[in-house]
């Protein structure tokens, strides 16, 4: 079963930049569990662009909108931002919980786990 692990941050953490040395032991543990994964840190929310379609019009807000820096938004309805993600292929939720609970980001951030709709 595939799960998305969202690393969520309130924007106050300094762990959003640079390489986390705690990641290597976690990667070793994930390999031991036989879990396939793909993940990455994400650039800050201030660099995001939001797209919505309303009444047939594409509305874009965020950095770089209108050819300049700044822009209006983004307008996510949350205080937190997603600062990283992992897509993991695990046998079941228990393994996904172990993978998320052992991730170094769990020490600094909340990790939301969501199962994919399987085709």
C-alpha positions in Angstrom: 0.0 0.0 0.0 1.3 3.5 -0.9 1.2 6.2 1.8 2.1 9.9 1.5 4.0 11.2 4.6 3.7 15.0 4.8 6.2 16.8 7.0 4.4 19.8 8.4 6.0 22.8 10.0 4.8 26.1 11.4 7.6 28.0 9.7 9.6 28.6 12.8 12.0 25.7 12.3 15.6 26.1 11.1 15.7 22.4 10.0 14.0 23.3 6.6 17.4 24.1 5.1 20.6 22.0 4.8 21.1 18.3 5.0 20.0 16.5 8.2 22.7 14.1 9.4 19.9 12.1 11.1 18.6 11.0 7.7 21.3 8.4 7.0 20.3 6.0 9.9 16.6 6.4 8.9 17.4 5.5 5.3 19.2 2.4 6.5 16.2 1.5 8.7 13.8 1.9 5.7 16.0 -0.3 3.6 15.9 -3.0 6.4 12.1 -2.9 6.4 12.1 -3.3 2.6 10.1 -0.2 2.1 10.4 1.6 -1.2 10.3 5.4 -0.9 10.8 8.7 -2.7 10.9 12.0 -0.9 12.3 15.5 -0.8 12.4 18.7 1.2 10.3 21.4 -0.3 11.1 25.1 -0.8 9.4 27.5 1.7 5.7 28.3 1.5 6.7 31.9 0.6 7.9 30.5 -2.8 4.7 28.6 -3.6 2.2 29.4 -6.3 -1.5 28.6 -5.8 -3.9 27.8 -8.8 -7.7 27.7 -8.5 -10.3 27.7 -11.2 -13.4 29.8 -10.4 -16.2 30.4 -12.9 -14.0 29.2 -15.7 -11.2 31.6 -14.8 -7.8 30.4 -13.7 -6.7 32.3 -10.7 -3.0 32.3 -9.8 -1.5 33.7 -6.7 2.0 33.6 -5.1 5.6 34.4 -5.9 6.4 35.5 -9.5 2.7 36.1 -10.4 2.5 39.0 -12.8 6.2 38.8 -13.6 7.5 40.1 -10.3 8.4 38.9 -6.8 5.9 38.7 -4.0 2.5 38.5 -5.5 -0.7 37.9 -3.6 -0.6 34.7 -1.5 -0.4 31.8 -1.5 -3.7 31.4 0.2 -3.5 27.9 1.8 -6.1 27.6 4.6 -3.6 26.5 7.2 -1.1 27.9 9.7 1.3 25.1 8.9 3.3 24.4 5.7 4.4 21.2 4.1 8.1 21.3 4.3 8.8 17.8 2.9 7.3 14.6 1.9 7.9 10.9 1.4 5.9 8.5 -0.7 6.4 5.0 0.8 5.2 1.6 -0.3 4.6 -0.4 2.8 2.9 -3.7 3.6 0.4 -2.0 5.9 -0.3 1.0 8.1 1.7 -0.4 11.0 4.9 -0.3 8.8 4.0 3.2 7.6 3.7 4.2 11.3 7.1 2.8 12.0 8.6 4.5 9.0 7.1 7.9 10.0 7.8 7.5 13.7 11.5 6.8 13.0 11.9 9.7 10.5 14.1 12.4 11.9 11.6 15.0 10.9 9.2 13.5 13.5 11.4 15.0 16.2 10.8 18.5 14.8 7.6 18.4 12.8 4.2 16.7 12.7 4.0 14.0 10.0 0.7 13.4 8.5 0.2 9.9 6.9 -2.4 9.5 4.1 -3.0 6.3 2.2 -3.3 6.5 -1.6 -6.5 5.3 -3.4 -5.2 2.1 -4.9 -6.2 1.5 -8.6 
